[in-house]
Amino acid sequence: MLEVILLSVALAMDAMAVSIVNGIKYRNYTDKAMFLASFSFGLFQGLMPLLGYLVFSPFIPYIEKIDHWIVLIVLSAIGINMIKESFDKENIEERSQDFSFKILIYESIATAIDALSSGVALEAFPISPYLSCFLIFAITFVICLIAHRLGRRIALLLKDKATIMGGVILICLGIKTVLEHLGII
């Protein structure tokens, strides 16, 4: 069971980073939006290993060849857009309305796509693959709820510079993913 908990925490780290960034960027991020985003991140983190376990096991070697590039492209696009928006003259409160279901789905997929390959390991755990995936969901959900709140506090401290920092974090997260997959770090 400890292996599943450790895997859950490791898989949640990308979603946690994006949750902090969302808490920074979306100043009017409601509790409902934070709950929905945390649920979405947890759901995708929990479903991807299950999908890998049930369906994609034979294809994972092929998916692993490009998944890190997809993560880099999606997170960098969102990060670059955040940095660009930070230099616009419009009010930050108006920009914060940009959070949408579409962005949430992109972020959820981008942060969970590498979890697909962890589905192969589910059989090795001493508990059912379904319970393992539920634990991944639950742990990611809780971590992301906390991270959204942390991001909100950071935004209050850094004010306008928080959006730039959030964009840089997302770009760095995409680069880190590629460097890990290439074996550089």
PyMOL commands that set and color helices and strands:
alter all, ss='L'
color gray80, all
select helices_A, chain A and resi 2-25+31-63+67-86+92-98+101-124+129-158+161-181
alter helices_A, ss='H'
color red, helices_A
deselect
rebuild
show_as cartoon
